[in-house]
Amino acid sequence: MKLYNLVLLLFMSVYANAQTGKSIHLQAIARNENGIILPNKQIALRLSILSDTSENTIEYQEIKSITTNALGLFFVNIGVDEPGKVITIGDFEKIKWQSTDLFLQVEIDPNNSLSFTVAGIEKINYVPLALYADKAHVLDSIVPIELGGTGVNNSKDLIKLLNIDKVNNTPDSLKPISIATNLMLSEKLKKADTISLSNRINLKLNSVDTIKLSNRINAIPKFDSTSLSNRINSKISIGNVSLNDITSGLGYTPVKNEYGSFYDTSKQSTTIATATAVKFYFQLLANKITITNNSSGNPTRITVTDVGIYHVHYTIQCIKSDIGNDELSVWIRRNGSAYLNTNLTSVIQGSGIKNIVTGSYEIELNSNDYIELYYSVKNASSNLVGTPATTITPSRPATPTASIHIHAVN
């Protein structure tokens, strides 16, 4: 799979519009890793204004869905609402252009899956000067009274200076109330009324109805809080923006672009009635899913990056060299423990017959969880064996010893 990136021309300027307000106008050309222009391609961008490139302190961030033109060129106005855009962090109008150096980070998502790769970071030099000059910083400095100012730099001190913190020059604490109001307030909390109310509350709490209500609450089934938490955490969100807001803003539903395809072609053997992990020495395709070694140094663990539900499909070819039948059991382990209801037991025919066993399951995984494919046999002459490619008509590709495919369920 090619890694797409952007060659940024960084034609940045302040853009003013009566409807949208001021923004930063950015032009860029999208190219792939070989420098070839990407014409007429829909991609997603994540544009971030940073105050620190080492710590990635984000002052403002937005995601924009764009389509390049025939020359691979596109235009973006950073900081304004427009179709195909979602503001995920901060407020463009509240950026303090005068306080520090700011940088523009551009990330690209060529598959529209909310999986971004940094394409470049550039310091913003001249644009902030125009934006800063456009703002009126009345309260940022103090103008003394003798020069026609107020001598203060905040609204609280200004209110006190103008003596408008009181109504009719009388504080609330000193405002008088009538004798009738005083009597009404005194009558509100009579001791006899308070005791009567307390007795009525206690009577209610001891009633049969209260006991029935308590029993009904206790009878409500308890839910699995851990499972609920995992399901909530698995929802796509960026900053404080929900999946619904992202979908509505970009105009399409992002998909989880996480998959892995692994296989092996070598002969794999095991001891009778011994649980053995299937090894996968080769990778076909993978994104955010990796194959790692177990404690014995063999590539058996398939590790995911993100929490979610994953579809797992595997295929195994087993050959028993002598006559008679055998029994092959295959199952999935998650983080070293057998995953419920995944064992599949098949009868293996002997005399060199190729026996194919397949299985498909939905597995719930958290971030950095791993799965392994395990098997066992009852006869030492049963082995996992692949078939090489053949040129005999019709020509056919090889059959792997074992293959496994996993992808996130959207």
N, C-alpha and C positions, 0 to 999 in steps of 0.2 A: 504494500500500500504506500503510495507517495505521501510525503509530508508537505502539505500546502503551506504557503506563507505569503506575506505581503512585502512588496517593495514599496516603501512609503516615499512619496514625493514631498509630503509635508508642506503643501501649499496652504499655510494656515493664515487666516485673516479674520478680523471681526466682521460679523455679518449682522446687519440690522434689518428688521422687517416689522412693519406696523402691526402685524398679527402675532408674530412669534417672539418679538423682542430680540435682544442681542445674543449672539452665540459665536462659537468658533467654527469657522468653515474649513473643513479638511478635505483634501483630494489625495487619492492614492491609487496605485495600480496593483492588482492582485496577480501574483505569479506563483508557479509551483517551485519545487526545489531545484529544478533544472533551468529556472529562469524563463520558462515558457508562460506567456500571458494566459490568464484564465478568462476567456470571453463569455459573456452571457450566462454567468453562473451565479446562482443564489447562495449566499453565505451569510453567516452571522458574525457580527463584530462585538467585542466588549471593549469599550473605551473608558479608561480610568485616568483621572487627574490625580497625581500623587504628589505629596509634599516631601516624601522621602523614598528614594528608590531602593535603599538597602532594607528598610523595614516594611516597604509596601504600604505606607500609610495613605489610605484612600480618602481624598476630600470629596470626590464625586465620581460616580460610575453609571454608565448606561449600556444597555445591550441594543444593538440595531441590526435589523434584517435588511440586507441590501442585495441588489443584483447588478453585477458588473455589466458594462456596455461591450460593444464589439471589440473594443481595444483593451478590455480588462480594467477600465477606469471606473471609479465610483466617487461620489461626493457625499459628505456627511456634514450636517450642522450639529455640533455638539452643544448641548445645553438647552435645547428647546423641545417642546412636544411636537411630534410629527408622526405620521403613520409608520408602523413597523418598528417602534422604539419603546423600550421599557427603561425607566430610571430606577436603578436598583439601590444605589447608595447616595446619600447626601442631597444637597440643594445647590444648583448651579449659581443661583442668585446670592448665596451666602458664602461663596468662596472668598477668602481673604487674599486677594491677589498681591497685596502690598506686604504681606507678613513674611514670606519666604519664597525660595525658588520652587517652581512647580514643574512637573513633568507629565507628558502624555504617554500613556502605555496603551498600545493597540494589540488586541488578541483576536485570533481568527478561529472560527468553528466552521470548517468546510462542509461538515455533514449535518449541520443544524441539530445537534444532539446536546447542546450546552456543555460540550467538552472543548475547552479553549486552549490554544497554544500561543505563547507570546511571540508576536511578530516584530516588535520593536518598541523602544522607549526613547523619546526625544524630549529635550528640555524646551519649555515654552518660554520664549524670550520677549517678543514684541507685543503679542496679543494682550497680555495682562495689563500693559501700560494704558492701552486704549480703554479696556474695561474698567480699570481703576479710576481713570480720569473722568469717566462718565458718572461716577457715584458722588454724591454730596456727603461729605464726612463732617456734618455739623457738630456732632458730639464727640468727634475723635480728638479735638483740641479745645483748649479753654481760651476764650476771648474775654479780657477783663472789662469791668463795667465802664471804666474811664474811656475805653475805646469803643463803646457802644455795644458791648457784649453783656453776658449774664454773670460771668465769673464762675460758672459751674459747667460740668460736662455730663450730667445725667438728669433724667426727668424728676427723680425723687428730690434732689437738692433744689431743682428749679421750682417745684411746688412749694417747698418751704420758703424759698426766697420771695416768692410772690404772695406768701401768706394765704394760700388757697387750699390748705390742708384741713380747714375747718368749714363748717356750714354756718353762715351767719356769724362767723367769728367765735363760735361756741363749740368746744369739743363735745363729742357724743357722750362722754362720761359726765359732763356737767349739765346736760340738757334736763330740764325739770319734767316731771310727769304729774298728772292730776291726782287729787285725793281719791277719786273714784277708781282710777287705775290701780293705785296702791292697794285698795281694799279687795279688788278682784284677784290680784296676785296673791294676797294673803289667804284668801278662801280656797285657792286652788289645791293646796297641800295640807288640808286638815288631817290630823292624826287618825281620827275615826274612819275617814274615807280610805286612807292608806291601809289600815288594818283590814277593812272589809274587802278591799281589792286583793290583798295578799291571801286572805282565806279562800276567796273564789278561785284564785290561780292554783293554790295547793289542792283544792278539791278536784279541779280538772286533771291535774297531774296524777292523781291517785285513782282515777275513774277506770272503768272497764274499757272504755274506748281507747284510752292511752295504751293499755296493755295490748289490745288488739293491733293498734298501729305499730307498736314495737315488734310484735310477732311477724307482722307482714313485712317490715323492713328487714328483719333477720332472715326471712325466707327468700329474699331477692338473691339470685345466683351471683357469686363473686366472679369478676372478670380477671383475666390474666393481664396484670398491669405491664409486665415486661413485654409481652407480645404486642400490646397496644402501643407502647412506647416505640418499639421497633418499627411498627407500621407507620406511625406519625413521622419518625425520623427519616423514613425511606422516601417521603414526598420531596419532589424537587422544589428547591427554593434558593434564591440568591439574595443576600442582604435581608431586607424585610419584605420581599416581594414573593407572593405565593405563585404556585404553578398556574392557577387560573389567570392571575394578572399577567404573567409572562406570555401565556398562550394568547390572551386577548390583545396584548400590546404588539407582539411580533407578527400575529396573524396566522400562526401555525402552531401545532403541538410538538414540542421538542421530544425526541425519542432517546432512550438510553442506548448509547452506542458502545456496549460492552459485550465482548464475545471472545471465545478461544476455541481453537481446533488443534488437537494434539494426537500423535499416532506413534506406533513403533512397528518395526519390521523384523526384529530379531526373535529367535526362539526363546520362549520363557517357560521354565520348568519350576516345579514345586514339590515339596514332600507330601506324602499321603496325609489327608485330613489336617492340613495346615493352612491357616489363613495367610494369604500372600498378596501383597500389593502389586497391581499391574504397573509396569514401567512404561513411560512415554518419553522416548528420547528425542522426538522430533516435533517441531511446531509448524503448522501450516499457516494459520492466521491467528492473530490475537490483538486485542485492544483492552487494556485495563484488567486483563486476566492473565496470570503467569503460571508457569510450571516451576516448582521448586523441589529441592531434594528433601528426602526424609532423613531420619536420624542415621540411617545406614549409608547415606550418600547417593541414593537412587532417585531419579526424577519421577516421583509419584504424586506429589501434592499440587493440586490445582487451586490457586489462591485468587480470590476476588478482591477488588479494590473497594467497592461500595456495597452498602447494605441493600438488600432487595430479594425478590423471588427470581430464581434462575432455572431455566429449562436445561436438563442434562440428558444427553442421548449417547449411548455407547454401543460399540460393536466389537465382538471377540470371535476369533476363529480358533477352534480347538480340533486337534487331530489325535486320535488314539491309534498308535502304530500296530498293536496286536488285535486279535479278534475279540469279540465280546463287547459288551456295553459298559459305560461308566457314567458317573453322575457328576455334573459340573454345577457348582453354586457360585453365583456372582452377586455382590451387594456393594452398597455405597457407605463409606464412613465420612462423617463430618467432624473435623478437629479431633480425629482419633477414636471417635465413638460411632458405632453402627447407627445409620439413619433408619428410622422406623419404616417397616414395610417395604424395603427395597430389595430384599433377597429374592433372587430368581434362580430356580433349580431346573436344570435341563438334562435329558438323557443324551449321552454322547455315544454315537455308534463307532465301532472299531474298524479295523482293516484299512486304515488310511483315509477314511471318508472325511471330507471337510464339513465340520459342524459349525454353523454360524449362530451366535447368541446375541440378541440385542435387547436393550431396555431403555425406557424413557421415563423421566420423573421430574417433578417440580420440587426444588429444594430451597428452603428459606435460609439465607446466609446474611451474616453481619459483616461489617467491614473487616477485611484481612482474615476472614474465615477460609478454610481450605477443605476440599473434599478429596477422597481417594477411592479408587475402584479396587475391590478385593475379590479374590476367587479362591476356591479349593476344589480338589478332586479326590477320588477314592482309589485311583489306580495310577501307579507311577509312570505308565506308558502314555498317559494323557498329557499333552503339552499344548501351549499356545503357540501356533505356528502360522506365519504368513505365506502368501503365494506370490512368486515373482511375476512380473509382466510377461506377456507372451506375444509373439509375433505371428503365431498360427492364426489363420483366418477363422473368425475375425480377430484382429489384434485387440488385446485387452490390457488395461493398466493393472498394476499389482494390487493384491488384496493385503492390507496391513494385518499384522498379528492382532493388534488392538487399536481402536481409535475412540476418541471421546470428544464430544462437541458440547459446549456450554455457552449460553447467552442470557442476558438479563431480559426478563419479561417486562414489556412496557405497560 
